[in-house]
Amino acid sequence: MNPAPTTTLTAALTTHGLVVAIGGRTIVSGLDMTLAPGERLTILGRNGAGKTTLLHTLAGLRAPVAGNIALCGVSLAHTSARDVARRRGILLQQQMDAFPATVLETALVGRHPWLDRWAWESHADAALARTALAAVGLTGLEPRDVQTLSGGERQRLAIATLLTQAPPVALLDEPLSHLDLNHQMAVLDLFAARAREESTAVVMVLHDINLACRHADRALLLFDDGSHQLGSVAETFNAATLSRLYGHPLRCVVVDGQHYFIPE
């Protein structure tokens, strides 16, 4: 596995004075954030709040209105596309498969940032891809045409491709889409292990409040008026704040020391 890019700074992802807007509407303004290696951040907000737009901006797929974003201590504005791809991986909401490819070939796309211009994937790259496929329960499907997969299988393949890429920062846009409960928990546990064992910083757009509460260290809440709140899960997850965020009254219930939020 390729090592993460070396840096004299410890931050995996930082933003300073970040302003993000789309269609004339400001999504977030003046966002100052530092995400350490191994931290897990969840982004929450109502539909249309701009979660995906913000995630794409953090990934360098679109430019911010103002401010700076740095990955592993290097500003996105001064980083080549290849180096950005070595520092961060992004899981998009929808997977596009315009051409036929096998499951293994698709997972191996994650190694492209690490290859020289005309190089082919090595046996070591294939081993990494097979390990990633096994981690998401797709062992044995390597020769399958990707276009024959179910929605849940295709989502797990996208996750395996990101794992094969092995970036120090993982940006996940609704990683639980199309997954049943068993696979939802497995994916969250998988990224928790990556954060704990490999110091991967994880940013997740999630819709399930209770899963976010259990599987994140910090939260970034995006409100409809363009304001935001950033803090630990303990600081941000309370009935009053989440009721304001979603525009619906919520109640906090504590079971065996674990907080759960249910609609009233």
N, C-alpha and C positions, 0 to 999 in steps of 0.2 A: 504494500500500500504506500502510495506517495505521501511524504510528510506534508503537513500544512506549511504554507509559505512562512518563512521566518520573519520575525519582526521584533523590534525592541519594545513594542507596546504590548500590553496584555489584553487590550480590548479586542473582541472579535468583530463588533459592529458598533459604530458611533455615529450620531447625527448631531449637528450643531446648527441651531437656527433654521431647521428644516421647514420649508413651506411647500405644501403639495396642493394642487388644485386641478380640477377637471371641469370642462364646460362652464367656466366662469364661476364655479363654486369652490371655495376653499375647504379642503378636507381636514388639513391639520396645519397649524401655524406655530412657528417657534418651537419646534420639537427638539429638545436636547436630551439625548439618550445614550447610555453606554451599556452595552451588553457584553458581559464577560464570557470567556470560554466556558462551556458547560452549563450556561444558564438557559432556561426555557421561558420564552415570552409568548403570551397569547394576545392576539388582537381581537377585540370584540366590538360589536356595533350592529345596528339594525341594517336591514337590506338597503343598499344604496348609500351607506355611510362613507364608503370609500376605502374599505379594507383592502380589496384587491389592488386598487390604484396605488395605495401606499406601499403594499408589498412589492409591486412591480417597480416602484421608484427606488426602494431599498435595494432591489436586485440590479439596478442600473439599466432596466428596460425602458424607462422613460425619465426625462429630466425633471428635477424639481423646479419650482418657481424661484426658490432662493434656498440658501443654506448649503451645507456640505455633508456628504456621507462618506465614511471610511470603512473599509473592510480590512481587518487585521492590520490596522494602523496606516493603510495606504488609501488616499482619497480616490474615489471612483473617477473623478474628473481627470486624474493623472494615471489611469490604469488602462492597459490594453484589454480588449475583449477576452483574449485568452487568459490573462492573469485574473480577470474578474471571475471567469468560469472556474479557475482553480481555487478561488477563495470562497465562492458561494455556489450552492445548488438551489434551484427553485422548482417546486412542484406546482404546476399550473392547474387551474380548475378543470380544464378540458384537455384531453389528449388527442392529437391529430395524427392519424396514420395514413398519409397520402399514398404511400407505396407499400407493397407487400414486404414483410420482414418477419423473421422468426422471433420468438421470445428472447432467445439468447442474443441475437443481433441487436435487438432493441435495448437490452440491458447494457450491452457493450458501448452504446452511444455515450454512456457516462464516462468512458475512458478517453474520449476524443480530446478534451482539453490537455491531457497529459502526453499525447502522442506528437512526435515530430510531423512536419508537414506531409510527408509521403509514407509515413510508417503505418504498418498494420498492427492490429492488436496482438499481443503476445499470449503465450500460454498462461503467464501470470495474470494478465488482464482477464482472460477467460475464467480463471480460477476465482478472481474477485467477483466477477459477474455471477458465477454459479453459487458462490457463498451468499451473495445478496439475494438471489432468487430463492435460495433455501430459507433465508431469514424471513421472507414474506410468504412462505408456503407454496412456492411455485416449482419446486423440484419435480422433474419429470416432464415439464412442459416446454423445455428448451427448444425442441424442433417445431413447436406449434406456430402456425401463422398468427400473428398478433391480431389480425382482423377477425379471428374466430373466437376470441376471448369474450367472456362476459364483462359487464361493466366493472364488477368488483375485482375480477382478475386483472383487468387492464389497469385499474387504479393501483393495485399491488405491484404490477410490473413497473409503473412509473416511479413508485417508491424505491423499488429495487434498482432502477437506473440511477436515481439520485445517490443511493448507497454505494453503488459501483463508482460513482464520481468521487466519493469520499471528500467532500468539501468541509472546511472548518466551520462554515456557517450554512445552515439549512433553512430555507424559506419555504414554508408549506402553506399553500392556499387550499383550505378545506380538505385536508388529507384524509378525512374519514368519509368523504363522498363515496357512495355506492357500496360501502362496506357494511356487513352485518355486525352485530354487537361483538361477537367473538373476535373478528378481525380488527374492529375499531380498537379494542383493548390491546390486542397484540401489537398494532402499529404504534400506539402511544407508549407502550412498554418498550418497544424497540428503540424509539427515539430517546426515551429516558435512559436506556442503557448506553446509547451513543453519547449522550451528554455526560453521563457519569464516567464512562470508561475511556472515551476518546476525546473528551472535552469539546464536543461539537456544540456550538451555540445553535439553538433552535428557536425559530419564530413561526408561530402557528396561527392561522386564521381559523377559529373554531366557532361553531354555533351552539354547541351544548355547554351551558354554563357549568354544570356540575362536573363534566369531564375536564373542562378548563381549570376548574378549581383544584382538581386532584392532580393534574399533570402539568402544571405551570408553576414557575417560581414568581414571575411578575406578569403584570397585565397592562395593556395599553387600551384604554376605552375611548372610542371615537363617537362623540355625540353629534346629533343632527345639526346643531348650530355651528359646527366647525371647531368647537372646543374639544379638549382631550384631557384625560387623566392618566398618569403613569405612576405605577407604584407596585409594591409587592401584592401578592394575592390577598394577604391578610388585610392590607390597607384598602384595597379597591373593591373586594367582594363583600358587600353588605347589601341588605335588602333595599335601603333607600337609594343608593347609587345605582344599582342594577335596575331598579324600577324606573328611574329617570332615563337610564340608557336605552331601555327597550320600550318605554312608553306604556308599561303595563305593571300593575302592582305585583310584587313578588314577596314571598314570605321565606324566612330562613328557618330551617328545621335542623336540629343537631341530633345525629344518630351515632352513638359510639364515638363521640368526639369529632365526627366528620360533618361539615356543614353542607347542606343541600338547599337549593333554592327552587321553590315551586310557585307556580302562578296562583294568585288568589281568585 
